[in-house]
């Protein structure tokens, strides 16, 4: 684990968790979700290391890539569905669970 300052790392993860409520209130908006997801992945890589188990856990829960049924776009540049098992709402639910567990591990 590459955590240098657990207090700052926990605060950064908690801030991302707090943004989930706002994201849900936006619909959630795919553009806003994309920004949030990118920032979350940046933080996790910085806190735990880019090849860490923690980054892999988040990717497994919320970062599935590739073309999914009903998704427009190519590669990582896709407009995500809001509903369904890989829609934004489900990704937020699973991502929140992982982020809360990772934040709690930094106490």
GIBELMO-V827228 format. One record per helix or strand of 3 or more residues. SS is the DSSP state (A for helix, B for strand). FROM is the first residue (numbers start at 1). TO is the last residue. If there is no record, write none. Layout:
BEGIN
{{SS,FROM,TO} {SS,FROM,TO}}
END
This chain:
BEGIN
{{A,6,25} {A,30,48} {A,53,62} {B,72,74} {B,77,79} {A,88,105}}
END
